[in-house]
Amino acid sequence: MIDSGPGVLTDPISGNHIVKVCRDQGVKVNSVAQYVVKGLSNGEAVAIIARPSLRKALMDFFVTQGLDVQSFKDQGQIKFLDAEFLLSSLWMDDGIDAEAFEKFVSDPLGVMKLKYDKIRIFGEMVDVLWQKGAYDEAMQLEDRWNDLFKKIEFSLLCTYSFSHLDPSTYDEALERICRCHTHHIPLEVSDLSISSEANELLDSFGLAWKRIIEKFNSFTSVAPPIPPA
């Protein structure tokens, strides 16, 4: 896990599994828009898996930027998918079904890959699960994405809502999220437009995240023991 600057949003490489915890919808829209717009301008294919409210907010943003989204749609360069509907197709009694993930996620991305050399994906399904308290299933879905990296070259941006993280369990929650991703975009922790109480929570979150990053990187940087001769 690398604690990264905003540059990884605009110029990710295949295999990057990026996470950003967003304090509100405005931050999420801005982050996803940066990721998407740069990808489209680079001639990359983009798949956006989001809830209706986020899709609408993104479309409104694209209009203000003069982006001809319909033209990108017609060329098959951008696809919008409903996060909750797609999730319902993947969900079985024991969680995220591998065969369903292959059919509804892997196969369509493979088709996009035939036409476009690079693919960027934004996925909000994990946050849908997280907000419902389905933490194990959210991590299971993250693992499905990581397995897909072994088959198809793409980059993936996930977002989690800060408001649905319990301050008393920051370390536990962040450790689970950290385990599944390669890059983390730091949460903004200084904003005069929000209350001092909210900023205090953000500071607490930032410290918890720093502890987890340090712990994770320390663990993964330890060289394996050399077997005896």
Secondary structure, 3 states (H helix, E strand, C coil): CEECCCHHHHCCCCCCEEEEEECCHHHHHHHHHHHHHHHHHCCCEEEEEECHHHHHHHHHHHHHCCCCHHHHHHCCCEEEEEHHHHHHHHEECCEECHHHHHHHHHHHHHHHHHHCCCEEEEECHHHHHHHCCCHHHHHHHHHHHHHHCCCCCCEEEEEEEHHHCCHHHHHHHHHHHHHCCCEEECCCCCCCCCCHHHHHHHHHHHHHHHHHHHHHHHHHCCCCCCCCC
